[in-house]
Amino acid sequence: MPTPDRRCPIGTDLACGEGVTVKQVIFDYSSDDVATATVDYWHVDEGDAVDEGDDLVELRTEEGQLFVVSAPAGGILRERFYEPGDEVEVGDIIATIDDGIDVIEPEDLDEDEDEEEDDEEDDEEKEDDDPGFEDLDDGDF
């Protein structure tokens, strides 16, 4: 997934492939008192499922004021652009959430089918080579 331009308008949805929507998580705070904050703690890791309104990250100002940024939409947290200790400016994109729909390319489906066929052939060969499966005539006892 391409890294979104950090200068995108606030609240922009990005199209990422066919049928996948990416929501930008933005440090959106309107105050003349706060221009930057430091990432204090992430509540979720990349790849985790989130619901709209879930706490994602805590940001702390130099004055010690704590901000909790919530998920603007449900989905999968795909990418975090800042780690604890990093400074974030108001308006920065701090993470992305996609709608959780994985796009499967047709060529990926073909590879999976080929692997399954190979596995079945391997199993059949093992049965043929296994002496426990030899045909015994009744006269062999």
N, C-alpha and C positions, 0 to 999 in steps of 0.2 A: 504494500500500500504506500503511495507516495506521501511524504510528509507535507501536511498542509502549510500554506504560506501563513506565517504568524501575523500578517497584516490583513488577513481576511476580515470582512465586516463581522461584527458581533452577531452570534446566533446563526451563522451561515451553515447550511447543510451541504455536504459535498457528495457528489456521486462517485462511487468507487466500484467500478465494474458493473456488471449487469445486475440490477435488482438489489444492490447493497447501498444503504444510506449511512453516511458517517456523520455523526453529530459532534461538533466541536465543544469541548468543555473549556469555558473561558473564565478567567479571573475577572469578573464583572462587578466592580464596586464603584459607585459614583459618590466620591467625596473628595474635597480639596485636601483633606488631611492625610489621605492614604494614596501613595503613588506606587509603592512597592511592598512586597511581603516576601517572607522566606518560607519555602516548603518545610513544614514541620513533620508531618506524618501522613502516609498514604494508608487509607483503610482497605483498599483493594489492590490486587496485583493485575498486571496485564493478563488478559485471557479470562478474568473472572466475570461472571454474569452479574449485572446490576439492574435494579429497578429504578424507575424514575423517582427522584427524591432521596435515594440512598446517599449517605455521606461518602464522598470519595477521598477528599484530602483536606488536611488542616494547614492553613497558612497563618504565619505570625508576623506582625509588624515589628519594627524596631522598638516601639513603645510597649510591646507585649500584648497588643490586641490580637485576639484569635478569630480567624474566619474559617468557617467550614464550607467547602464548596460541594454542592450536591449534584447528583446526576441529572442532567436536563432531560434525559430520556432513558428508557430501558434498553438493554442490549448487552454487548460484550465490551469491556474496556480493552481496546486494542492497543493503544499506545500512550505511554506517559512521557511527556517531553521534559519534565523536571524531576529531580530526585531530592530527597531531604537535604537541606542546606543550600539549595539553589535559590537564587532571587528571581521573583516573578514580578512583572509590571502589570498594572491594571490594564486589561484588554488583551493580555497574552493568552494564547491557546495553551492550556496546560495538559490536555489529554484529548483523546478521541474515543467515542463509543460508536460501534456500528450496531445495526439492527439484529445481529446474531444469525443472519442468513449467510451460510457459506455457499459461494458460487462454485459449482463443480464443473470443470471444463469437460467436454466430450472425450478428449484424449485421455483424461484421468480415469474415466469409466472403463475405457478399453484396456488400460493397464491392469486394473483390478480384476477384470474378467480373465485376462491372460494368466495372472498369478493364480487364480482359483483353478483354472484348467491344469496348470503345471502341478499344483498341489495334488489334484485328483490322480494325475498320471503317476506321480511319485508314490502315492499310496498303493496303486495297483501293482507297480513294480515291486514294492516291498512284499506284498502278499505272494507274488509269484516266486520270489527268492527265498521266502521263509520255509524251512523244511517242515515246520509244523503244519503246513497246509498241503503237503504232498498227498496225492491220492493213493490209498492203500487198497490192494485187492483183499478180498476175504481170505484168500489162501496164504497171505503173508503172516498170519497170526500163528 
